[in-house]
């Protein structure tokens, strides 16, 4: 289906080529005149997957960029894979290089001669999802979330030095209007995210329960059996919740004494940044490569003894990492600098 949509985009290029040439000057002049009246600096197309299936970290990242771009005076539209008329845009921002929709978006952007900024959220070859190297070669700039991700791409894809010179590591941010320390009592060990085995909710609940500490697990229920397993470990002060709003989630983070990311396969974990921004003492997974820059301690998420020891230390010696987390506005300013 995606390849068919890409073909439509390429055919559209040929169909409109002559009219595009005639209209180009007039269209650009009209856009510039409109922009000058309403104060818009750039029109940016944010190109990613369809969000209907689920809102993951990539979607939160894109929406964070979108809101920040608009606050900073730019026009930013989210577009899913398909055939789009992109003539009004000045740039295309592409997300998630390992997936078919990125290749489709790349071809659409090339159809309209748009400069591309690439946000790869790269999965290594061990995940079995190849990345199209042509996107890296054409992109004007590439933004890995960490030095680890950058090294993986350069090593595994055998990219030339010209590509390496275009890479700038810029970690994710959070919405600081929602995620901030509310100065309330901190009561429990917390883990947040979809109920999927690799996310590590059960491992966190198991460790906290063994230490006699209250815990809170919250997220969208994809795996009902896992949800029930976590609930079975609940003591009188522990709680297992389904999905909540972002505002509710921020309040829950602010009451967490310790937040644990115990994921075994993570590229772009935003929950740990949101928890840190809310003042929780955070523990990171050694497999959470996208947030490897965070100075919080890391643990092997599959080692229960290591996990329990880290939680016990963090519970007895709370440390805030809030100042290490940027806002989305800060991140976007850095991208455009």
N, C-alpha and C positions, 0 to 999 in steps of 0.2 A: 504493500500500500504506500509506504513512504517513498519507495523508488518511483512509483507512478506519479506521486505528487511532485517529486523532483523533476521528472520529465516534463510535467505540465509547466513548471517554472521555466525550464530551458526553452520550451516551445514558445512560451509567452514572450521571452526575450526577442526571438526572431520576428514574431508577429508585430511587436510594438517598436522595433528598432528604428524604422524610418520616422514614425510619428514622434518617437522619443527625441530624435535629433531635432526635429522642428520645434518641439514644445519645451526642450530643456531650458533654454535661456528664459523664456517667459515664465515657466513654472518656478525656477529658482528665484527669479526676481519677485514673483508674487509671494513666495514663502518668506523671503527676506523682508519684504514690506510688512507682512503680517507679524513676523517675529519682532520687528522693531516697535510695532504698536503695542504688543502684549508682553514684551520683555523676555521672550524666549531666546536662549542662546544657541541651543542645539536640539535637533530632533534625533532621538536614539531609539533604535529597534532592539528590544531585548528578546532574544530568540532561544526558546527552550522547548521541552516536551509539553504535552497536554497535562494539565494539573488535575484532571478529573479523577484519575486513578488514586492518587494520594498527594498530599502536600509534604514533600520531603525537604531535606536541608537545602537542596539546590533551588527549590521554589522559594523558600524563605530568603535565601541569599538574593535571588533575583528581585523579589518584592522589596527587600531592604534597599537594594540599589535604586529601584524605581522611585520609592518614596523620597530617598535622599536626593536623587537627580531633580525631581520636581521641586523640592524645597530649595535647591540651589539654582533654580531658574531655567532648567532644561525640560523639554518634553520627552517623556519616555513611555513607550508602549510595549506591553508584553504580547508576543505573537507565538503561537504554537506552530508545529510543522505544517507546511502546506504551501500553496501558491499565493504570494503576497506581492502587491505593488509597493515597492519600497522607495519610489523616486523622491518622496518628501523627506527621507531620512538622511542625516549626515554620517551616521555610523551604525554598524550592527555589532551587538555584543552577543557572543555565542557561548553556550553553557554545555558542560558534560560531554567531553570529546569522544568518549568510548561508545556512544550510542548512535543509532542510525539517524535520529532527528538532527544531530549536529552536522552530519554530512549533507543532509537535505538543506538545512539552513545555510550552510557554507555555499552551496551551489546557487541558492536564491540570492544571497548577498553578492556573489560574483556576477550574477545576471545584471544586477543594478549598479555594478562598479562601486560598491560600498566598502570603505575601510572596515576591517574587522578587529575587534578586541576579543581575545579568547580567554575564557575562564574554564580551564579544562576539567577540574575536579577529577583528576586522572585515577583510573583503576589500573594497577599493574597487570602484566601479562598473565600472572597466576590466576586472575579472575576470568580469563578466557574471553575477554571483550576487546578486540583490537581497536586501535585508534587510527584514523586516517591522517597520515603525516602531511598531506597537502594543506590541511587547515593550518598547521603550524608554520609552514613555509610562507603562506600568503598573509597571515595575521600581522597587523602592524604592531601589536603588543600582546603579551601572554602573561597571565597572572596566576601562578601557582599559589596555593594557600600556605605552603611551608617549604623550607629548604629540602625536606625529605621528598616531597612530591616533585619538586623541580629536578632533583637528582634522578629519581625514578624515570621521569620522562626522557631526560637526556641520555641515560644509560640504555634503557630498553628500546627506545625508538631510533637510536643511532642518529640523532638530529645534528645538523651541521652547526658550526660556531655562530653562523648568522642568526640561527634561531635562539641559541643560548643568550645572545646579546639583547634579544627582545624580551626576555623573561624578567619580571619583577615580582618578588614574593610580597604579597599583601594579604595578611590574614583577614578573616571575616570579622564583622562587627555585630552589634546588637542594636535594637531600638531602645535608646536610653530614656525615652519618654515612658516606656513600660517597665523595663528591667533595671531596677535600682534598689539599693538597700533601704528598706522601710523602717529599720531600727526596732524591729519587734523581737520577741523571744524566739530563740532557735531551739527546735524540739526533736528533730529526727534526722535519720540518714535517708537520703533521697536518690531516686533514679527516675529519669523521665525519657519518654520516647515510645514508639510503637511497640506493642507486645510481640516481639519476634525473638527467637532464641539467641541470635547473635548479639542482640542489644545488651544482654547480661542482667536483666532485671531479677531473674531468679537467683543468680549468683550474689547479687547485692542483698536481697532479702535473706538469703541463707546465711551470709556472713554477719549481718546485723542481728539476726535472730540468735545466732550462736553466741554473740557477745552480750545478749540481753538488752540490746538497744532498739528503740522504736524506729520503724522505717515507714516511708511513704513511696509507693510506686504509682506512676501516673502515665497514661498514654492511650492512644487509639488501640482498640482490641482487635488485632489481626489474628492472634493465636489464642483461642478461648481456653484451651487446655493449659497453656502457660499462665494465663490470667488466673485460673483457678488454683494452680500450683502455688503461685505467689500468695494468693489469699489464704491458702491453707497454713502458711507460716505466720500469719498475723497474730500478734498478741493483743492485749487490750488497748495498747496505745499505738498500734500500727494500722496502716490503712492502704488499701489497693483501690485506685480510682480509674475510671475510664477517661476518655478525652475531656479536656476542659478548654476554656477560652484562654487566649494569651494573657489577658489581665488577671484571670484566676491563677494561671500558672506562675506569673510573676510573684503573686502573694505567697504561693506555696514555696517557691524558691527562697523567698525572704525569711521563711520560718525553718529552713533546713540548716542544721548545724554542720552537716557534712553532705556534700553531693558527690556521687561516684559515677563515672563513666566506666563501665565494665564490658564494653563492646569488644568483640573479637574481629570485627571487620568494619572499620569506620574511616571515611574519607573527609567528612565535612560535618563533624558533630557540633551543632550550634547550641544544644542544650547545656553543655558544660560551660560555654561562654555566658549564656543567659544566667545560669546559676552563680557563676563568679561575679557577674555584674551586680547581682542581688546580694552579694556579700557572703555567700556560703563558702566554707572551706572545701575546695574541690580536690578530687583525686582523679587523675587521668589514666586512661588505658594506654599501654604501650603500643596498641594497634591503632590508636587514634592519630594517624599521621597528619591530618589537616590541622591539628592544634598542637603540634609538637613544640611550637614556640612558647607555649604557656609554661611558666616556671613552677607550676604545681607538681607534686610528686607523681610518678607514674608507677603502675603495677602491672604484672602479668594477670590479665583478667581471668585466666583459667586456673590460677593458683589460689585456692581458698585460704591457705595459711598466710600468704602474702597479702591478700585482700583484707583479711581480718586484722592483721597487724597494722596496715595502713589506715584503716577506719578507726581503730583504737587510738592511734597516734593523733589523727586529725580531730577526733572527738575531744581528746584531752588538751590539745594545743591548737585552737582555732587560728587560722591565718586567712586574711582577706586578699584576694587577687583582683579585686574590682578595678583598680587603676590600670591593670594591664589590658583591659578590654576596651576597644574603641567603639564609637558610635558608627552607624552606617554613613552618616554625613562625613565623618573623618576619613573613612575608607574611600568613599567616592572622590573626595577632594584629592586624596593621594593617587588614585587611578588617573585622574585628569591632570595632575600636576605635570 
